[in-house]
Amino acid sequence: MKEKIVEIVNIVLGLRKLIVMVMLFGLGVIFRLHNLIDGGQLVDLLKNTALGFFAANGCEHFSTAIKDYVNSKGQKLEEEVVEAKDGQ
């Protein structure tokens, strides 16, 4: 049971940018249907959302490619997670 939960969480984390993109698209369509935004504003929303989505994916894949390249050369490069502490 625990393995299935971990798999579901990994799938959701892998699709988090796509989920946000779809939610913004849906929200834009709903706003347009209720005439809260006009067509030009909807197009601007979709352009900016798509640009952000593509940029985030590009940066993620670029950093993954660099890590894979460095790791293939015999050096180990891993992500370091730094947690912020209160009062700092």
C-alpha positions as CSV (number, residue, x, y, z in Angstrom):
1,M,0.0,0.0,0.0
2,K,2.8,2.4,0.9
3,E,4.5,1.7,-2.5
4,K,1.3,2.7,-4.4
5,I,1.1,6.0,-2.4
6,V,4.7,6.7,-3.3
7,E,4.1,6.0,-7.0
8,I,1.0,8.3,-7.0
9,V,3.0,11.1,-5.3
10,N,5.8,10.7,-7.8
11,I,3.4,10.9,-10.7
12,V,1.8,14.0,-9.3
13,L,5.2,15.6,-8.7
14,G,6.2,14.8,-12.2
15,L,3.1,16.4,-13.7
16,R,2.9,19.5,-11.4
17,K,3.7,22.0,-14.1
18,L,1.2,20.4,-16.5
19,I,-1.4,20.4,-13.8
20,V,-0.9,24.1,-13.1
21,M,-1.0,24.8,-16.9
22,V,-4.3,23.0,-17.3
23,M,-5.8,24.7,-14.3
24,L,-4.9,28.2,-15.6
25,F,-6.2,27.2,-19.0
26,G,-9.5,26.1,-17.5
27,L,-9.7,29.2,-15.3
28,G,-9.2,31.4,-18.3
29,V,-11.9,29.6,-20.2
30,I,-14.3,29.9,-17.3
31,F,-13.5,33.7,-17.0
32,R,-14.1,34.1,-20.7
33,L,-17.4,32.3,-20.6
34,H,-18.6,34.6,-17.8
35,N,-17.3,37.7,-19.7
36,L,-14.9,38.6,-16.9
37,I,-12.1,38.9,-19.5
38,D,-12.1,39.5,-23.2
39,G,-10.5,37.5,-25.9
40,G,-7.3,39.5,-26.0
41,Q,-6.8,39.0,-22.3
42,L,-7.4,35.3,-22.6
43,V,-4.8,35.1,-25.4
44,D,-2.3,37.0,-23.2
45,L,-3.0,34.6,-20.3
46,L,-2.5,31.5,-22.5
47,K,0.7,33.0,-24.1
48,N,2.3,33.8,-20.8
49,T,1.3,30.5,-19.2
50,A,2.7,28.5,-22.1
51,L,5.9,30.6,-22.1
52,G,6.3,29.9,-18.3
53,F,5.6,26.2,-18.8
54,F,8.1,25.8,-21.6
55,A,10.8,27.8,-19.8
56,A,10.3,25.7,-16.6
57,N,10.6,22.5,-18.6
58,G,13.6,23.7,-20.5
59,C,15.4,24.7,-17.3
60,E,14.6,21.4,-15.7
61,H,15.8,19.3,-18.6
62,F,18.9,21.5,-19.1
63,S,19.9,21.0,-15.4
64,T,19.2,17.3,-15.7
65,A,21.4,17.0,-18.8
66,I,24.3,18.9,-17.0
67,K,24.0,16.6,-14.0
68,D,24.0,13.5,-16.2
69,Y,27.0,14.7,-18.1
70,V,29.0,15.5,-15.0
71,N,28.1,12.2,-13.4
72,S,29.1,10.3,-16.6
73,K,32.6,11.8,-16.3
74,G,33.2,10.1,-13.0
75,Q,32.3,13.0,-10.7
76,K,29.3,12.9,-8.5
77,L,26.9,15.8,-8.6
78,E,23.8,15.6,-6.5
79,E,21.2,18.1,-5.4
80,E,21.8,19.6,-2.0
81,V,18.7,20.5,-0.1
82,V,19.2,23.4,2.3
83,E,16.5,23.9,4.9
84,A,16.1,27.4,6.3
85,K,16.1,27.8,10.1
86,D,14.0,30.3,12.0
87,G,15.9,33.4,13.0
88,Q,18.4,33.3,10.1
